[in-house]
Amino acid sequence: MLFNCQHLSYSIDERHILRNVSLQLRAGESVALLGTNGAGKSTLLKLMLGILTPQSGKIELHNKPLNQWRRRDIAKHIAYVPQQHSPHFPYTVEQVIEQGCLPQAGLFRVITTEQKQLIEQAMIHMDVMSLRARNYTQLSGGERQRTLLARALVQQTPIILLDEPTNGLDYGSQLRLLMLLKEIAHSGRTILTITHNPEHALMFSDRVIALHQGEIIADGRPHQVIDTQLIHQLYGLSVNQLDFTEGRFFTPFYSQNNNTKDFL
């Protein structure tokens, strides 16, 4: 098993963030971690990265306890694309992408010819070559996310964790990013992506894990897991389900049960 989490629990000030969460990641699968804001999704990612320590349960990477891995060695196996990234220095796009080489770099942090070629390929693949000399902090949200994905590709890890990568992007940028994620997954890497959008999960993932109030309530193939019942359980909304050959979509079912009158 590539990644194994068993019976994880985590609390802050006696407030349960995660309760008895267990999941496994297999090589080459694209997994959507679906849930509302505050469901515990980002906390789970931080536990999997070793940033936080679970109060109970265990995490194993390649059958070895995560707490026995050095931080740099974890970075050789797991790339992380955060929801927000604000560097303290005015790095260029190319310099941000070069940071993906650091876990593999030698003692003097010298970038090799092979790594330079990887950087070029990643910039081309993520369509940021024309931005290479631009100040990263001056980019749009979509340009920043493509830059961070390029950095993750350069890192050459078997696992990529992404925390709501479409957050703050316009509709076109969201779709382009989701298509890029699908391409990356097809290359054989394992991807775990946090999302609160069920239609996004249906679009790019081959497995969905639904997290609600710190507990996993569903885990399976997208079209088997995401339906009107799950939407109601997660978001408290009644919706219509529309199934086409191109995919599954949901539209609001307007009734008093949706409680919209409480906001008017």
C-alpha positions as semicolon CSV with decimal commas, in nm:
position;residue;x (nm);y (nm);z (nm)
1;M;0,000;0,000;0,000
2;L;0,139;0,338;-0,104
3;F;-0,024;0,535;0,178
4;N;-0,214;0,396;0,475
5;C;-0,407;0,593;0,739
6;Q;-0,575;0,397;1,018
7;H;-0,819;0,524;1,283
8;L;-0,697;0,885;1,282
9;S;-0,843;1,128;1,532
10;Y;-0,755;1,492;1,591
11;S;-0,905;1,757;1,819
12;I;-0,847;2,124;1,898
13;D;-0,958;2,255;2,236
14;E;-1,183;1,951;2,288
15;R;-1,348;2,010;1,949
16;H;-1,326;1,696;1,736
17;I;-1,187;1,778;1,389
18;L;-1,139;1,416;1,276
19;R;-1,289;1,101;1,425
20;N;-1,159;0,751;1,353
21;V;-1,065;0,823;0,989
22;S;-0,916;0,538;0,787
23;L;-0,816;0,547;0,420
24;Q;-0,561;0,396;0,185
25;L;-0,412;0,536;-0,134
26;R;-0,302;0,306;-0,414
27;A;-0,053;0,383;-0,688
28;G;-0,192;0,564;-0,992
29;E;-0,537;0,660;-0,861
30;S;-0,695;1,005;-0,857
31;V;-0,895;1,059;-0,538
32;A;-1,128;1,347;-0,454
33;L;-1,169;1,430;-0,086
34;L;-1,515;1,584;-0,085
35;G;-1,679;1,782;0,192
36;T;-1,800;2,119;0,314
37;N;-1,581;2,387;0,470
38;G;-1,486;2,280;0,821
39;A;-1,533;1,908;0,753
40;G;-1,169;1,835;0,843
41;K;-1,028;1,798;0,490
42;S;-0,730;2,033;0,525
43;T;-0,649;1,892;0,869
44;L;-0,635;1,543;0,719
45;L;-0,393;1,662;0,450
46;K;-0,168;1,821;0,713
47;L;-0,164;1,493;0,906
48;M;-0,069;1,307;0,588
49;L;0,214;1,555;0,526
50;G;0,349;1,521;0,880
51;I;0,275;1,887;0,956
52;L;0,035;1,778;1,231
53;T;0,052;1,468;1,450
54;P;-0,262;1,258;1,505
55;Q;-0,374;1,218;1,865
56;S;-0,465;0,859;1,791
57;G;-0,420;0,623;1,498
58;K;-0,129;0,565;1,262
59;I;-0,006;0,683;0,922
60;E;0,225;0,476;0,703
61;L;0,406;0,579;0,386
62;H;0,538;0,279;0,191
63;N;0,461;0,060;0,497
64;K;0,686;0,274;0,720
65;P;0,539;0,493;0,999
66;L;0,529;0,855;0,882
67;N;0,682;0,980;1,208
68;Q;0,997;0,783;1,125
69;W;1,050;0,975;0,800
70;R;1,265;1,287;0,780
71;R;1,089;1,595;0,642
72;R;1,314;1,606;0,337
73;D;1,250;1,239;0,263
74;I;0,874;1,293;0,285
75;A;0,915;1,569;0,026
76;K;1,080;1,316;-0,207
77;H;0,759;1,111;-0,200
78;I;0,481;1,370;-0,155
79;A;0,432;1,701;-0,336
80;Y;0,189;1,951;-0,186
81;V;-0,008;2,219;-0,370
82;P;-0,155;2,455;-0,105
83;Q;-0,475;2,653;-0,133
84;Q;-0,287;2,978;-0,076
85;H;0,082;3,044;-0,136
86;S;0,235;3,384;-0,057
87;P;0,617;3,374;-0,068
88;H;0,810;3,621;0,145
89;F;1,041;3,714;-0,143
90;P;0,957;3,838;-0,496
91;Y;1,038;3,510;-0,670
92;T;0,990;3,474;-1,043
93;V;0,770;3,195;-1,177
94;E;1,077;2,998;-1,279
95;Q;1,231;3,034;-0,931
96;V;0,912;2,905;-0,768
97;I;0,913;2,601;-0,998
98;E;1,285;2,541;-0,928
99;Q;1,196;2,492;-0,561
100;G;1,047;2,159;-0,661
101;C;1,403;2,036;-0,725
102;L;1,524;2,104;-0,370
103;P;1,423;1,770;-0,208
104;Q;1,627;1,586;-0,474
105;A;1,917;1,834;-0,480
106;G;2,258;1,753;-0,339
107;L;2,446;1,914;-0,053
108;F;2,507;2,241;-0,238
109;R;2,155;2,262;-0,382
110;V;2,288;2,278;-0,740
111;I;2,025;2,223;-1,009
112;T;2,144;1,965;-1,261
113;T;2,109;1,976;-1,638
114;E;1,846;1,703;-1,616
115;Q;1,647;1,904;-1,361
116;K;1,667;2,214;-1,581
117;Q;1,514;2,009;-1,861
118;L;1,237;1,894;-1,624
119;I;1,166;2,257;-1,533
120;E;1,140;2,350;-1,902
121;Q;0,906;2,056;-1,970
122;A;0,689;2,141;-1,669
123;M;0,657;2,505;-1,775
124;I;0,554;2,397;-2,123
125;H;0,307;2,138;-1,994
126;M;0,146;2,382;-1,749
127;D;0,150;2,666;-2,006
128;V;0,358;2,907;-1,794
129;M;0,665;2,932;-2,019
130;S;0,570;3,284;-2,122
131;L;0,545;3,378;-1,752
132;R;0,884;3,242;-1,646
133;A;1,037;3,585;-1,570
134;R;0,720;3,733;-1,415
135;N;0,694;3,808;-1,044
136;Y;0,490;3,522;-0,895
137;T;0,300;3,756;-0,660
138;Q;0,167;3,953;-0,958
139;L;0,004;3,654;-1,127
140;S;-0,366;3,577;-1,146
141;G;-0,509;3,293;-0,938
142;G;-0,512;3,051;-1,233
143;E;-0,153;3,138;-1,328
144;R;-0,039;3,081;-0,969
145;Q;-0,207;2,740;-0,952
146;R;-0,051;2,631;-1,282
147;T;0,288;2,745;-1,148
148;L;0,243;2,541;-0,828
149;L;0,137;2,237;-1,031
150;A;0,451;2,277;-1,242
151;R;0,655;2,285;-0,920
152;A;0,483;1,964;-0,805
153;L;0,564;1,794;-1,137
154;V;0,930;1,893;-1,109
155;Q;0,938;1,743;-0,760
156;Q;0,882;1,403;-0,929
157;T;0,698;1,246;-0,637
158;P;0,465;0,948;-0,672
159;I;0,200;1,132;-0,463
160;I;0,055;1,482;-0,508
161;L;-0,178;1,634;-0,246
162;L;-0,380;1,941;-0,347
163;D;-0,584;2,163;-0,114
164;E;-0,881;2,308;-0,309
165;P;-0,673;2,402;-0,616
166;T;-0,972;2,562;-0,794
167;N;-1,056;2,795;-0,504
168;G;-1,087;3,156;-0,622
169;L;-1,053;3,071;-0,992
170;D;-1,301;3,171;-1,260
171;Y;-1,504;2,904;-1,437
172;G;-1,271;2,866;-1,736
173;S;-0,960;2,845;-1,517
174;Q;-1,130;2,583;-1,298
175;L;-1,208;2,358;-1,595
176;R;-0,861;2,395;-1,746
177;L;-0,703;2,308;-1,410
178;L;-0,925;2,002;-1,365
179;M;-0,829;1,879;-1,712
180;L;-0,460;1,921;-1,620
181;L;-0,517;1,716;-1,303
182;K;-0,674;1,441;-1,510
183;E;-0,371;1,440;-1,741
184;I;-0,132;1,418;-1,445
185;A;-0,328;1,126;-1,297
186;H;-0,309;0,940;-1,629
187;S;0,070;0,966;-1,611
188;G;0,064;0,719;-1,319
189;R;0,094;0,949;-1,018
190;T;-0,137;0,921;-0,719
191;I;-0,341;1,238;-0,666
192;L;-0,553;1,334;-0,365
193;T;-0,745;1,657;-0,421
194;I;-0,960;1,842;-0,170
195;T;-1,278;1,984;-0,318
196;H;-1,617;2,100;-0,195
197;N;-1,767;2,074;-0,544
198;P;-1,925;1,734;-0,622
199;E;-1,936;1,803;-0,996
200;H;-1,562;1,866;-0,995
201;A;-1,510;1,534;-0,818
202;L;-1,719;1,360;-1,085
203;M;-1,516;1,528;-1,356
204;F;-1,155;1,440;-1,266
205;S;-1,147;1,161;-1,005
206;D;-1,179;0,784;-1,024
207;R;-1,254;0,758;-0,651
208;V;-1,437;0,983;-0,404
209;I;-1,400;0,996;-0,027
210;A;-1,676;1,202;0,138
211;L;-1,590;1,361;0,472
212;H;-1,864;1,500;0,695
213;Q;-1,813;1,648;1,043
214;G;-1,475;1,478;1,068
215;E;-1,591;1,131;0,964
216;I;-1,578;0,941;0,636
217;I;-1,935;0,871;0,528
218;A;-1,869;0,733;0,176
219;D;-1,579;0,592;-0,024
220;G;-1,606;0,454;-0,376
221;R;-1,641;0,520;-0,747
222;P;-1,772;0,873;-0,819
223;H;-2,098;0,768;-0,985
224;Q;-2,166;0,517;-0,710
225;V;-2,099;0,765;-0,428
226;I;-2,218;1,105;-0,548
227;D;-2,595;1,118;-0,572
228;T;-2,885;1,322;-0,439
229;Q;-2,871;1,148;-0,103
230;L;-2,503;1,236;-0,049
231;I;-2,560;1,596;-0,160
232;H;-2,838;1,629;0,096
233;Q;-2,629;1,467;0,368
234;L;-2,326;1,690;0,304
235;Y;-2,488;2,021;0,216
236;G;-2,845;1,994;0,346
237;L;-2,987;2,059;0,000
238;S;-3,244;1,878;-0,211
239;V;-3,128;1,861;-0,574
240;N;-3,231;1,712;-0,906
241;Q;-2,988;1,460;-1,056
242;L;-2,932;1,471;-1,433
243;D;-2,743;1,183;-1,593
244;F;-2,603;1,213;-1,945
245;T;-2,345;1,018;-2,142
246;E;-2,109;1,314;-2,083
247;G;-2,150;1,301;-1,704
248;R;-2,374;1,369;-1,404
249;F;-2,501;1,710;-1,304
250;F;-2,719;1,853;-1,028
251;T;-2,968;2,139;-1,025
252;P;-3,140;2,293;-0,722
253;F;-3,481;2,161;-0,627
254;Y;-3,665;2,469;-0,511
255;S;-3,882;2,397;-0,211
256;Q;-3,922;2,503;0,150
257;N;-3,699;2,209;0,246
258;N;-3,395;2,393;0,114
259;N;-3,443;2,663;0,381
260;T;-3,359;2,950;0,144
261;K;-3,628;3,159;0,314
262;D;-3,407;3,172;0,624
263;F;-3,167;3,398;0,434
264;L;-3,422;3,631;0,280
